[in-house]
Amino acid sequence: MVLFYLLIFLIPFPEYRRFSGFFADMTLIKVVGILTVIYAIYRHMQGLKNGFWPPERTKFWFFCFFAGLFTIHFSGKVISDWAVHVALFYVVMVLVDSLEVIIKSFFVTIAAMLVNCIQSWKGLYIYSYYARPTGSFDDANYFALGLIVSIGMAACLYKLYPKYKIFFSVSMLMLFFTLMLTASRGGILGLGIMTMLFLLKLKKPQKVIFYSALLSIITTVIIINFAPDVAVRFKGEDHSTASSTENRKNMLITGINMVKENKLTGIGYGNFKPMAREYNPELTDTVFVAHNSYLSVAAELGLPMLAAFLILLGSVYFSIRKFIRLTKENERMLTVLNTIQIVFVGYCCSIAFLTAEREKYLWLLILFIMALGKLVRTEQSKKREQQEYVLTGA
């Protein structure tokens, strides 16, 4: 399992310069990924206590999306960009055979993002890089997506391990502080939605008031003293932010034009940026990607693929709601399920402002939810067996 946890740790470092060229042209994460798949095959051959296939219809829509991707839009780029997601599916379905594996994955993810935070602070405060921190992601917005995932995981561990509340409180503060430094509007919006969902799950009004006040104070102090760019970017007062907002509007118009003319099959995977001027001749500045995952899928892959993607996300959400209803007696499982539900919703909202449909953390959340479905199924089967045994004995 060391290989699996190392793979999770390396997710934020796919092209990190210190891990590149590890073996010929292979990056470290690719080498670890291949070794992890081999180990998963070995474990699979030994037998799986929870079975391989997850319950619910999520797996059906998962394969609908990937079947459409690999058939309708088959190309070398599709294979190189998306085959890793299929491999990750296999690895998670085989190796995540207990709740503890997911919890340990939370620890590893937080550790990876804290390393990124420290690296970013070093650049800002030691080497005086006056730019939004990007960590190993090379982009502040994608860094922010990783940060909101790790903040949710840290909040989960805060509740699971009360003896270490100080450590996880400091971790959350470090991650939140760095998120504010990125000044990512999509990331901060996602965290805001996560926070509202968290507050809605609190049963005591006193806790809602306390946490709301605490978060407001911390946010205000950080923005005033360390991250004034947050307020500036949300107001859109500076030239950079105004230019970014205008570019997003142009990309929205471009994407809509693409969808109108290519409803069924889209313009082809990876063609949004190269073909942007063709669908919007008024573009004069630098052309960027769609800055909206849903628009990107619709424009490049077509409306049927967008429908499959949205149904998959909806299926995942309703599956986890069902799992939460079935595990009310298992407090530890319930905490993890509630955490992943909140993080998943926040992430899905954030990617409406970023082209992030391929981001590993999105798919890792989906796969963890599938794996949790298997664990819930096994737990329910054991309960039924115990009830039948009691009835038979009676």
DOVEX-112538 format. One record per residue (C-alpha): x negated, y, z; residue number from 0; residue in one letter. Coordinates in steps of 0.05 Angstrom, whole numbers, plus 5000, padded with zeros to 4 digits. Layout:
N
ATOM X Y Z NUM A $
...
! end
This chain:
394
ATOM 5000 5000 5000 0 M $
ATOM 4940 5046 5006 1 V $
ATOM 4941 5054 4930 2 L $
ATOM 5014 5074 4931 3 F $
ATOM 5003 5128 4984 4 Y $
ATOM 4941 5153 4947 5 L $
ATOM 4983 5158 4884 6 L $
ATOM 5035 5200 4922 7 I $
ATOM 4980 5244 4949 8 F $
ATOM 4952 5256 4880 9 L $
ATOM 5018 5278 4848 10 I $
ATOM 5001 5352 4857 11 P $
ATOM 4931 5341 4826 12 F $
ATOM 4944 5311 4757 13 P $
ATOM 4892 5353 4721 14 E $
ATOM 4854 5381 4780 15 Y $
ATOM 4783 5395 4756 16 R $
ATOM 4749 5358 4813 17 R $
ATOM 4790 5295 4798 18 F $
ATOM 4783 5298 4722 19 S $
ATOM 4734 5256 4682 20 G $
ATOM 4734 5204 4738 21 F $
ATOM 4724 5148 4688 22 F $
ATOM 4711 5167 4615 23 A $
ATOM 4770 5213 4598 24 D $
ATOM 4813 5184 4654 25 M $
ATOM 4834 5228 4711 26 T $
ATOM 4835 5200 4782 27 L $
ATOM 4910 5198 4785 28 I $
ATOM 4913 5156 4721 29 K $
ATOM 4863 5106 4748 30 V $
ATOM 4900 5101 4814 31 V $
ATOM 4967 5096 4777 32 G $
ATOM 4943 5037 4735 33 I $
ATOM 4916 5001 4796 34 L $
ATOM 4981 5014 4833 35 T $
ATOM 5022 4984 4776 36 V $
ATOM 4977 4922 4777 37 I $
ATOM 4987 4916 4852 38 Y $
ATOM 5062 4925 4843 39 A $
ATOM 5064 4868 4792 40 I $
ATOM 5027 4824 4842 41 Y $
ATOM 5077 4842 4897 42 R $
ATOM 5135 4830 4850 43 H $
ATOM 5109 4760 4834 44 M $
ATOM 5109 4744 4908 45 Q $
ATOM 5183 4762 4914 46 G $
ATOM 5223 4822 4937 47 L $
ATOM 5263 4820 5001 48 K $
ATOM 5311 4875 4978 49 N $
ATOM 5315 4855 4905 50 G $
ATOM 5291 4897 4847 51 F $
ATOM 5352 4932 4819 52 W $
ATOM 5383 4988 4859 53 P $
ATOM 5459 4988 4871 54 P $
ATOM 5509 5038 4844 55 E $
ATOM 5513 5065 4773 56 R $
ATOM 5452 5109 4780 57 T $
ATOM 5407 5057 4747 58 K $
ATOM 5454 5055 4687 59 F $
ATOM 5449 5130 4674 60 W $
ATOM 5375 5127 4688 61 F $
ATOM 5365 5078 4632 62 F $
ATOM 5415 5114 4587 63 C $
ATOM 5372 5177 4592 64 F $
ATOM 5306 5140 4579 65 F $
ATOM 5336 5096 4525 66 A $
ATOM 5359 5158 4487 67 G $
ATOM 5292 5191 4499 68 L $
ATOM 5251 5133 4473 69 F $
ATOM 5295 5116 4414 70 T $
ATOM 5326 5180 4386 71 I $
ATOM 5264 5222 4402 72 H $
ATOM 5210 5169 4396 73 F $
ATOM 5141 5199 4386 74 S $
ATOM 5071 5194 4413 75 G $
ATOM 5082 5256 4456 76 K $
ATOM 5146 5227 4486 77 V $
ATOM 5109 5163 4504 78 I $
ATOM 5049 5200 4534 79 S $
ATOM 5093 5248 4574 80 D $
ATOM 5148 5201 4598 81 W $
ATOM 5119 5130 4602 82 A $
ATOM 5090 5149 4670 83 V $
ATOM 5161 5161 4696 84 H $
ATOM 5181 5090 4677 85 V $
ATOM 5118 5063 4710 86 A $
ATOM 5135 5103 4772 87 L $
ATOM 5205 5073 4772 88 F $
ATOM 5176 5003 4772 89 Y $
ATOM 5126 5019 4827 90 V $
ATOM 5178 5050 4873 91 V $
ATOM 5229 4995 4862 92 M $
ATOM 5177 4943 4881 93 V $
ATOM 5136 4975 4935 94 L $
ATOM 5187 5017 4973 95 V $
ATOM 5217 4959 5012 96 D $
ATOM 5228 4994 5079 97 S $
ATOM 5247 5061 5108 98 L $
ATOM 5177 5068 5138 99 E $
ATOM 5146 5069 5068 100 V $
ATOM 5188 5130 5050 101 I $
ATOM 5172 5164 5116 102 I $
ATOM 5097 5152 5106 103 K $
ATOM 5105 5181 5036 104 S $
ATOM 5132 5244 5069 105 F $
ATOM 5069 5248 5111 106 F $
ATOM 5025 5240 5050 107 V $
ATOM 5064 5292 5009 108 T $
ATOM 5059 5343 5065 109 I $
ATOM 4984 5330 5071 110 A $
ATOM 4974 5341 4996 111 A $
ATOM 5012 5406 4997 112 M $
ATOM 4976 5431 5059 113 L $
ATOM 4910 5419 5022 114 V $
ATOM 4938 5462 4966 115 N $
ATOM 4959 5516 5016 116 C $
ATOM 4889 5520 5047 117 I $
ATOM 4858 5521 4978 118 Q $
ATOM 4904 5579 4958 119 S $
ATOM 4889 5618 5022 120 W $
ATOM 4814 5609 5009 121 K $
ATOM 4823 5641 4941 122 G $
ATOM 4865 5699 4967 123 L $
ATOM 4830 5716 5032 124 Y $
ATOM 4758 5693 5022 125 I $
ATOM 4746 5704 4948 126 Y $
ATOM 4797 5760 4942 127 S $
ATOM 4836 5733 4882 128 Y $
ATOM 4893 5784 4876 129 Y $
ATOM 4942 5737 4842 130 A $
ATOM 5001 5695 4862 131 R $
ATOM 4974 5629 4890 132 P $
ATOM 4981 5569 4844 133 T $
ATOM 4947 5514 4884 134 G $
ATOM 4927 5457 4838 135 S $
ATOM 4989 5468 4795 136 F $
ATOM 4960 5526 4754 137 D $
ATOM 5027 5561 4760 138 D $
ATOM 5058 5594 4821 139 A $
ATOM 5129 5572 4803 140 N $
ATOM 5112 5498 4799 141 Y $
ATOM 5071 5505 4862 142 F $
ATOM 5134 5533 4895 143 A $
ATOM 5174 5471 4874 144 L $
ATOM 5124 5426 4909 145 G $
ATOM 5126 5471 4971 146 L $
ATOM 5202 5467 4979 147 I $
ATOM 5199 5391 4974 148 V $
ATOM 5145 5387 5028 149 S $
ATOM 5182 5437 5073 150 I $
ATOM 5243 5392 5072 151 G $
ATOM 5201 5331 5087 152 M $
ATOM 5166 5367 5145 153 A $
ATOM 5234 5386 5174 154 A $
ATOM 5254 5312 5171 155 C $
ATOM 5191 5290 5208 156 L $
ATOM 5202 5345 5259 157 Y $
ATOM 5267 5311 5278 158 K $
ATOM 5241 5240 5273 159 L $
ATOM 5179 5252 5316 160 Y $
ATOM 5198 5299 5373 161 P $
ATOM 5130 5289 5407 162 K $
ATOM 5096 5323 5349 163 Y $
ATOM 5144 5382 5340 164 K $
ATOM 5088 5433 5347 165 I $
ATOM 5048 5401 5291 166 F $
ATOM 5107 5398 5243 167 F $
ATOM 5129 5468 5263 168 S $
ATOM 5060 5495 5244 169 V $
ATOM 5062 5454 5180 170 S $
ATOM 5129 5483 5160 171 M $
ATOM 5105 5553 5176 172 L $
ATOM 5042 5544 5133 173 M $
ATOM 5083 5516 5075 174 L $
ATOM 5135 5571 5081 175 F $
ATOM 5082 5625 5086 176 F $
ATOM 5050 5600 5022 177 T $
ATOM 5118 5596 4987 178 L $
ATOM 5128 5670 5003 179 M $
ATOM 5060 5686 4974 180 L $
ATOM 5079 5653 4908 181 T $
ATOM 5137 5702 4904 182 A $
ATOM 5173 5650 4860 183 S $
ATOM 5245 5671 4853 184 R $
ATOM 5266 5600 4832 185 G $
ATOM 5229 5568 4890 186 G $
ATOM 5255 5617 4942 187 I $
ATOM 5326 5609 4916 188 L $
ATOM 5319 5533 4922 189 G $
ATOM 5294 5539 4993 190 L $
ATOM 5352 5587 5009 191 G $
ATOM 5402 5536 4985 192 I $
ATOM 5367 5482 5025 193 M $
ATOM 5370 5526 5086 194 T $
ATOM 5445 5538 5078 195 M $
ATOM 5458 5464 5071 196 L $
ATOM 5416 5450 5132 197 F $
ATOM 5455 5502 5173 198 L $
ATOM 5521 5473 5149 199 L $
ATOM 5501 5405 5176 200 K $
ATOM 5488 5433 5246 201 L $
ATOM 5547 5418 5291 202 K $
ATOM 5533 5469 5346 203 K $
ATOM 5546 5543 5329 204 P $
ATOM 5491 5563 5378 205 Q $
ATOM 5439 5525 5336 206 K $
ATOM 5464 5557 5273 207 V $
ATOM 5456 5627 5303 208 I $
ATOM 5388 5610 5332 209 F $
ATOM 5358 5581 5269 210 Y $
ATOM 5388 5636 5226 211 S $
ATOM 5358 5690 5270 212 A $
ATOM 5291 5654 5273 213 L $
ATOM 5286 5645 5198 214 L $
ATOM 5307 5718 5186 215 S $
ATOM 5253 5744 5233 216 I $
ATOM 5198 5700 5205 217 I $
ATOM 5217 5717 5133 218 T $
ATOM 5219 5791 5147 219 T $
ATOM 5151 5791 5182 220 V $
ATOM 5118 5752 5127 221 I $
ATOM 5147 5795 5071 222 I $
ATOM 5130 5861 5104 223 I $
ATOM 5059 5842 5125 224 N $
ATOM 5035 5790 5076 225 F $
ATOM 5081 5782 5016 226 A $
ATOM 5110 5848 4993 227 P $
ATOM 5112 5820 4922 228 D $
ATOM 5174 5780 4942 229 V $
ATOM 5217 5842 4950 230 A $
ATOM 5187 5874 4888 231 V $
ATOM 5200 5813 4845 232 R $
ATOM 5272 5806 4868 233 F $
ATOM 5285 5879 4856 234 K $
ATOM 5250 5876 4788 235 G $
ATOM 5217 5943 4798 236 E $
ATOM 5147 5928 4772 237 D $
ATOM 5129 5920 4698 238 H $
ATOM 5108 5847 4705 239 S $
ATOM 5174 5826 4737 240 T $
ATOM 5215 5867 4688 241 A $
ATOM 5176 5835 4630 242 S $
ATOM 5187 5766 4660 243 S $
ATOM 5262 5778 4667 244 T $
ATOM 5267 5804 4596 245 E $
ATOM 5228 5743 4571 246 N $
ATOM 5276 5696 4606 247 R $
ATOM 5335 5731 4574 248 K $
ATOM 5303 5723 4506 249 N $
ATOM 5288 5650 4518 250 M $
ATOM 5360 5640 4539 251 L $
ATOM 5385 5670 4473 252 I $
ATOM 5334 5628 4435 253 T $
ATOM 5355 5564 4470 254 G $
ATOM 5429 5577 4457 255 I $
ATOM 5414 5588 4383 256 N $
ATOM 5376 5522 4381 257 M $
ATOM 5434 5485 4413 258 V $
ATOM 5485 5516 4366 259 K $
ATOM 5447 5492 4305 260 E $
ATOM 5424 5425 4332 261 N $
ATOM 5479 5400 4379 262 K $
ATOM 5469 5325 4373 263 L $
ATOM 5394 5312 4368 264 T $
ATOM 5363 5380 4386 265 G $
ATOM 5302 5409 4353 266 I $
ATOM 5256 5354 4376 267 G $
ATOM 5218 5341 4440 268 Y $
ATOM 5165 5393 4456 269 G $
ATOM 5187 5439 4399 270 N $
ATOM 5219 5495 4440 271 F $
ATOM 5158 5540 4444 272 K $
ATOM 5130 5527 4374 273 P $
ATOM 5198 5539 4341 274 M $
ATOM 5223 5596 4385 275 A $
ATOM 5212 5651 4334 276 R $
ATOM 5248 5612 4281 277 E $
ATOM 5312 5614 4322 278 Y $
ATOM 5302 5684 4349 279 N $
ATOM 5265 5729 4299 280 P $
ATOM 5270 5788 4346 281 E $
ATOM 5217 5757 4392 282 L $
ATOM 5156 5802 4389 283 T $
ATOM 5119 5787 4453 284 D $
ATOM 5086 5722 4475 285 T $
ATOM 5132 5662 4468 286 V $
ATOM 5142 5619 4530 287 F $
ATOM 5179 5556 4547 288 V $
ATOM 5254 5556 4562 289 A $
ATOM 5247 5572 4637 290 H $
ATOM 5309 5530 4647 291 N $
ATOM 5305 5454 4651 292 S $
ATOM 5378 5444 4630 293 Y $
ATOM 5371 5491 4571 294 L $
ATOM 5306 5458 4552 295 S $
ATOM 5337 5388 4551 296 V $
ATOM 5397 5413 4510 297 A $
ATOM 5354 5451 4460 298 A $
ATOM 5300 5398 4449 299 E $
ATOM 5339 5333 4459 300 L $
ATOM 5411 5352 4443 301 G $
ATOM 5476 5358 4482 302 L $
ATOM 5486 5282 4490 303 P $
ATOM 5419 5278 4526 304 M $
ATOM 5437 5337 4569 305 L $
ATOM 5502 5302 4588 306 A $
ATOM 5463 5239 4606 307 A $
ATOM 5414 5280 4647 308 F $
ATOM 5469 5317 4685 309 L $
ATOM 5509 5253 4696 310 I $
ATOM 5446 5221 4724 311 L $
ATOM 5435 5278 4772 312 L $
ATOM 5509 5277 4792 313 G $
ATOM 5507 5202 4802 314 S $
ATOM 5446 5208 4847 315 V $
ATOM 5480 5261 4889 316 Y $
ATOM 5545 5222 4898 317 F $
ATOM 5506 5158 4912 318 S $
ATOM 5469 5190 4969 319 I $
ATOM 5534 5218 4998 320 R $
ATOM 5560 5147 4998 321 K $
ATOM 5497 5121 5031 322 F $
ATOM 5504 5174 5086 323 I $
ATOM 5575 5150 5100 324 R $
ATOM 5552 5078 5105 325 L $
ATOM 5494 5090 5153 326 T $
ATOM 5524 5133 5208 327 K $
ATOM 5499 5083 5261 328 E $
ATOM 5426 5085 5238 329 N $
ATOM 5402 5153 5261 330 E $
ATOM 5333 5146 5231 331 R $
ATOM 5360 5127 5162 332 M $
ATOM 5413 5181 5166 333 L $
ATOM 5360 5235 5179 334 T $
ATOM 5320 5213 5118 335 V $
ATOM 5382 5210 5074 336 L $
ATOM 5406 5279 5096 337 N $
ATOM 5337 5307 5083 338 T $
ATOM 5331 5279 5013 339 I $
ATOM 5402 5302 4997 340 Q $
ATOM 5385 5373 5017 341 I $
ATOM 5318 5374 4981 342 V $
ATOM 5348 5343 4919 343 F $
ATOM 5403 5396 4914 344 V $
ATOM 5354 5453 4926 345 G $
ATOM 5307 5425 4873 346 Y $
ATOM 5362 5417 4821 347 C $
ATOM 5381 5489 4832 348 C $
ATOM 5309 5514 4827 349 S $
ATOM 5296 5480 4760 350 I $
ATOM 5351 5522 4729 351 A $
ATOM 5297 5576 4729 352 F $
ATOM 5239 5532 4707 353 L $
ATOM 5224 5482 4653 354 T $
ATOM 5213 5425 4702 355 A $
ATOM 5252 5365 4677 356 E $
ATOM 5187 5325 4675 357 R $
ATOM 5161 5345 4743 358 E $
ATOM 5143 5284 4784 359 K $
ATOM 5175 5308 4849 360 Y $
ATOM 5243 5310 4817 361 L $
ATOM 5237 5239 4793 362 W $
ATOM 5205 5216 4858 363 L $
ATOM 5266 5242 4896 364 L $
ATOM 5313 5205 4847 365 I $
ATOM 5273 5141 4855 366 L $
ATOM 5270 5146 4931 367 F $
ATOM 5346 5153 4931 368 I $
ATOM 5352 5091 4888 369 M $
ATOM 5305 5053 4935 370 A $
ATOM 5345 5077 4996 371 L $
ATOM 5407 5048 4962 372 G $
ATOM 5374 4980 4964 373 K $
ATOM 5357 4988 5037 374 L $
ATOM 5428 5009 5054 375 V $
ATOM 5454 4949 5015 376 R $
ATOM 5409 4902 5053 377 T $
ATOM 5430 4933 5119 378 E $
ATOM 5503 4927 5102 379 Q $
ATOM 5494 4854 5082 380 S $
ATOM 5461 4839 5149 381 K $
ATOM 5520 4872 5185 382 K $
ATOM 5570 4830 5147 383 R $
ATOM 5531 4767 5162 384 E $
ATOM 5530 4784 5236 385 Q $
ATOM 5605 4798 5236 386 Q $
ATOM 5619 4732 5201 387 E $
ATOM 5574 4696 5250 388 Y $
ATOM 5611 4727 5309 389 V $
ATOM 5678 4710 5279 390 L $
ATOM 5656 4639 5263 391 T $
ATOM 5627 4630 5333 392 G $
ATOM 5691 4657 5364 393 A $
! end
